[in-house]
Amino acid sequence: MQKNLILVANPNGLDPADLDEIAAKVADEDGRINAFKVTVDQEASVIDDSYWRHPTLVIAFSGGLGKFKPPRGLVLENRPVHKYQQYVQFRLAGINTPLTANFSPAERYLESDWGEFCILKPADLGKMGKGGLVRLQRTRRLAHFDRAQYPEDHPLRTSKLLLLQSFIDTGVYAESWRVLTLLGEPLYCFRSASGVERPPLDAPDEVIEKAVIEPKHPEGKARVGYTNLRAFIIDQEIMEFARQASRAFPRMPLQGCDIIREASTGKLYILEVNPGGNTWHFSSPLFVNQRIKLGGKDAFTRQLDAFSVAARVLARRTAELAA
């Protein structure tokens, strides 16, 4: 039976030509699949009526469907999900993730629950992109946290909501991993590390609360350079964990999984999957400068042969899910 795969491109999030390339590879993978690329400004009539007789799977990578309203088929599309709701979904799915709460200065937070250290960061969507906004502090001092200590335009002061997380120590030079998955299958995997050594954990409170504990902190980039902090590394354990984490959001096709590894135990934790869809770093307009520094589009596609992997998983899932 013939089946349809429709890839919906939003030019604000990626180069539609990427999806043309992938659609062609899908057709090569399975001749029973009619693979199309459309854009969010096109209507369903762009596809001939005769094709709509076949079971269909629609994948919208970012920004929803726009004008494209398919008359049939299962639709999988990305959308933003609040960080706390992501935490809830991870817990429900049994995926390791740091203990998380929406912070309230009126609450009492116990070391027996949270550990000696925790972190505070803005919970507003889109606030964490540039780094430098994560605060480390001893749990016992949370009652003394005061937003007014920050400048009037600082996100730790202006955010409507702050997120509290237990601190997972990734080492004296903080590190994290980004794995981009499509329908649960990794397309690339790279590690980011901080260029700034965090202070000893027995340091005074005022030192702890100024510590650099995130790989993308601007101070680290300025000190050692952007490209010295990031590397494409194939880590099978990290990639398998990303596969597991992506199952917490089975209807989100594209997930930028942010993963950390605890230095003392090797245990992996998922922080978020960035389900809004702005993670197609192969050609995202939001990632131009960083992509150039990391070796360009080819560096992202070459590591795992990303577009071939994408075609294989899309062909398989179309066969399974088209309706």
ZIVENVEN-V779370 format. One record per residue. N is the residue number from 1. PHI is phi in whole degrees, 0 to 359 (NA if undefined). Layout:
# ZIVENVEN-V779370
n->N phi->PHI
n->N phi->PHI
This chain:
# ZIVENVEN-V779370
n->1 phi->NA
n->2 phi->289
n->3 phi->225
n->4 phi->252
n->5 phi->239
n->6 phi->240
n->7 phi->259
n->8 phi->260
n->9 phi->256
n->10 phi->251
n->11 phi->301
n->12 phi->288
n->13 phi->246
n->14 phi->193
n->15 phi->275
n->16 phi->304
n->17 phi->298
n->18 phi->300
n->19 phi->285
n->20 phi->300
n->21 phi->297
n->22 phi->292
n->23 phi->300
n->24 phi->296
n->25 phi->291
n->26 phi->299
n->27 phi->300
n->28 phi->290
n->29 phi->293
n->30 phi->213
n->31 phi->292
n->32 phi->275
n->33 phi->253
n->34 phi->270
n->35 phi->257
n->36 phi->236
n->37 phi->245
n->38 phi->232
n->39 phi->243
n->40 phi->293
n->41 phi->265
n->42 phi->257
n->43 phi->259
n->44 phi->299
n->45 phi->294
n->46 phi->295
n->47 phi->258
n->48 phi->305
n->49 phi->306
n->50 phi->298
n->51 phi->287
n->52 phi->288
n->53 phi->285
n->54 phi->265
n->55 phi->305
n->56 phi->224
n->57 phi->239
n->58 phi->245
n->59 phi->241
n->60 phi->254
n->61 phi->284
n->62 phi->197
n->63 phi->76
n->64 phi->73
n->65 phi->267
n->66 phi->63
n->67 phi->281
n->68 phi->280
n->69 phi->241
n->70 phi->292
n->71 phi->285
n->72 phi->204
n->73 phi->106
n->74 phi->280
n->75 phi->249
n->76 phi->245
n->77 phi->216
n->78 phi->280
n->79 phi->205
n->80 phi->295
n->81 phi->226
n->82 phi->304
n->83 phi->301
n->84 phi->291
n->85 phi->295
n->86 phi->299
n->87 phi->304
n->88 phi->300
n->89 phi->296
n->90 phi->298
n->91 phi->297
n->92 phi->297
n->93 phi->274
n->94 phi->75
n->95 phi->262
n->96 phi->301
n->97 phi->208
n->98 phi->298
n->99 phi->305
n->100 phi->222
n->101 phi->207
n->102 phi->285
n->103 phi->289
n->104 phi->226
n->105 phi->297
n->106 phi->278
n->107 phi->278
n->108 phi->256
n->109 phi->252
n->110 phi->260
n->111 phi->298
n->112 phi->296
n->113 phi->265
n->114 phi->258
n->115 phi->86
n->116 phi->292
n->117 phi->239
n->118 phi->216
n->119 phi->233
n->120 phi->242
n->121 phi->205
n->122 phi->299
n->123 phi->263
n->124 phi->297
n->125 phi->301
n->126 phi->86
n->127 phi->276
n->128 phi->262
n->129 phi->300
n->130 phi->264
n->131 phi->82
n->132 phi->81
n->133 phi->239
n->134 phi->256
n->135 phi->248
n->136 phi->264
n->137 phi->199
n->138 phi->289
n->139 phi->303
n->140 phi->296
n->141 phi->261
n->142 phi->300
n->143 phi->296
n->144 phi->262
n->145 phi->294
n->146 phi->228
n->147 phi->302
n->148 phi->294
n->149 phi->287
n->150 phi->261
n->151 phi->303
n->152 phi->300
n->153 phi->260
n->154 phi->282
n->155 phi->302
n->156 phi->290
n->157 phi->257
n->158 phi->270
n->159 phi->298
n->160 phi->297
n->161 phi->218
n->162 phi->251
n->163 phi->258
n->164 phi->253
n->165 phi->225
n->166 phi->295
n->167 phi->274
n->168 phi->255
n->169 phi->279
n->170 phi->265
n->171 phi->121
n->172 phi->293
n->173 phi->249
n->174 phi->304
n->175 phi->219
n->176 phi->210
n->177 phi->234
n->178 phi->242
n->179 phi->240
n->180 phi->271
n->181 phi->245
n->182 phi->240
n->183 phi->50
n->184 phi->89
n->185 phi->254
n->186 phi->298
n->187 phi->253
n->188 phi->203
n->189 phi->212
n->190 phi->222
n->191 phi->255
n->192 phi->241
n->193 phi->228
n->194 phi->280
n->195 phi->267
n->196 phi->236
n->197 phi->286
n->198 phi->285
n->199 phi->292
n->200 phi->302
n->201 phi->283
n->202 phi->261
n->203 phi->291
n->204 phi->299
n->205 phi->305
n->206 phi->294
n->207 phi->282
n->208 phi->304
n->209 phi->283
n->210 phi->247
n->211 phi->292
n->212 phi->268
n->213 phi->231
n->214 phi->229
n->215 phi->301
n->216 phi->266
n->217 phi->299
n->218 phi->303
n->219 phi->296
n->220 phi->294
n->221 phi->298
n->222 phi->292
n->223 phi->281
n->224 phi->239
n->225 phi->93
n->226 phi->301
n->227 phi->289
n->228 phi->285
n->229 phi->259
n->230 phi->227
n->231 phi->207
n->232 phi->283
n->233 phi->226
n->234 phi->274
n->235 phi->243
n->236 phi->297
n->237 phi->294
n->238 phi->298
n->239 phi->293
n->240 phi->294
n->241 phi->295
n->242 phi->297
n->243 phi->302
n->244 phi->295
n->245 phi->297
n->246 phi->295
n->247 phi->289
n->248 phi->292
n->249 phi->230
n->250 phi->294
n->251 phi->263
n->252 phi->259
n->253 phi->291
n->254 phi->246
n->255 phi->225
n->256 phi->266
n->257 phi->280
n->258 phi->261
n->259 phi->234
n->260 phi->234
n->261 phi->239
n->262 phi->293
n->263 phi->295
n->264 phi->282
n->265 phi->241
n->266 phi->79
n->267 phi->291
n->268 phi->261
n->269 phi->223
n->270 phi->267
n->271 phi->264
n->272 phi->194
n->273 phi->241
n->274 phi->45
n->275 phi->285
n->276 phi->295
n->277 phi->99
n->278 phi->275
n->279 phi->232
n->280 phi->280
n->281 phi->289
n->282 phi->300
n->283 phi->208
n->284 phi->302
n->285 phi->297
n->286 phi->279
n->287 phi->237
n->288 phi->300
n->289 phi->297
n->290 phi->296
n->291 phi->297
n->292 phi->300
n->293 phi->295
n->294 phi->269
n->295 phi->109
n->296 phi->82
n->297 phi->305
n->298 phi->299
n->299 phi->296
n->300 phi->283
n->301 phi->282
n->302 phi->290
n->303 phi->306
n->304 phi->242
n->305 phi->56
n->306 phi->304
n->307 phi->288
n->308 phi->290
n->309 phi->299
n->310 phi->301
n->311 phi->297
n->312 phi->295
n->313 phi->289
n->314 phi->293
n->315 phi->297
n->316 phi->296
n->317 phi->288
n->318 phi->296
n->319 phi->299
n->320 phi->276
n->321 phi->249
n->322 phi->305
n->323 phi->222
